[in-house]
């Protein structure tokens, strides 16, 4: 398996190199040169596998010869055993006749990001051990990526991690999950700005090729292909337990950066019979607006009850655009340039039609999000976090005419957003035992202005140390 950049000017890479590289040297995002696909018979044989064994089957085509089969299986067993606190890893909970929650919050930091980042930390260990090189991770987080990435890489000998979050725009639990990890290789940075500001600074560092090479820069954000790859597995896992491949499944996905939705798109390309995917957004509705109007254009970033989706620059949308324009990297580059120069672009008619055929989209404001949290508790006795509530609202609005199983991705534990849950439902979700002392732990965090030069200097000093 080889990987190519969406912008067409970076070299092809194998899986090991694409994992350590993160973002293409041309500013593009890496995708597989071809999508691997399973036959009906392949999927029927996979349908009853455990999560680990299924992951081995799904991921092997993407990894190729970068890992031996036994090495990959051992890595997956370590990833999805002790760190995850449910035997099923990604259990399904039934809400109604055809409505299901896919619980993706049983990992160490209580969010779906653990599925990919626990694996990515082990991949970094394996690949850096081969070369003896040290890598520097710089990432931006709207809340969950940061804690999952830090947990996955803390204390690792060949990894130094700098994680940026927008100051005052993540929940207190999300912040403390990052800032209470006191390890020599971890630096938390609070930026005076939005998530998009943080992400833009990260991309600025990747665009400085001399700096990038000097510090061995790589990414843990979903611009790193390995992040997307690992998330493909749970779509197959849920689909198989609800009747695939002999019947279609629909999914509703709360998303800001399009990464989790894109993983579902990859599963569909590989053969999973997905009837429709709902792009569920909050007031930061760039993706819903794009689907409705045909124009991709950034807007202002609003602080909401679902802060992990407070994004107006959906990086992973570039990956699906690449396929929608038949992998024409010149056309893709022109659209990305238009975002920078003109604030946005119009999707080609065929691309928009194809997008609408695969996806629906729905926007929920904070009032609707709170209402859905209360409604879900009243109807099923289940507490959900604000992001999951956005997903449930999307399923209710867009999938009412679908008669098969409808799966909403429950992307975070409700205790990560306790204040919003309490205000909506009157119920106080409790942190699990391994986090019971979170609010008494010591915090460590650097505060900086939104200034790329300041960030660059901080990383140079930290990496040399």
ABEGO torsion letter per residue (X at the ends): XBBBBAAGABBBBBAAAAAAAGBBAAGBBBBBABBBBBBAAAAAAAAABBAAAAAAAAAAAAAEAABBAAAAAAAAAAAABAABABAAGBBBBBABAABBBBBAAABAAGBAAAAAAAAAAAAAAAAAAAAGBBBBBBBBBAGAAAAAAAAAABGBAABBBBBBBBBGABBAAAAAAAAABBBAABBBBBBBEBAAAAAAAAAAAAABAAAAAAAGBBBABAABAAAAAAAAAAAAAAAAAAGOAABBBBBBBBBAAGAAAAAAAAAAAAGBBBABBBBBBBABAAAAAAAAAGBBBBBBBBBBABAAABBABBAAAAAAAAAAAGGBAAAAAAAAAAAAAAGEBBBBAAAAAAAAAABBBBBBBAAAAAAAAAAAAAAAGBBBBAAAAAAAAAAAAAAAABABBBBBBBABBAAAAAAAAAAAAGBBBBBBAAAAAAAABBBBBBBBBBBAAAAAAAAAAAAAX
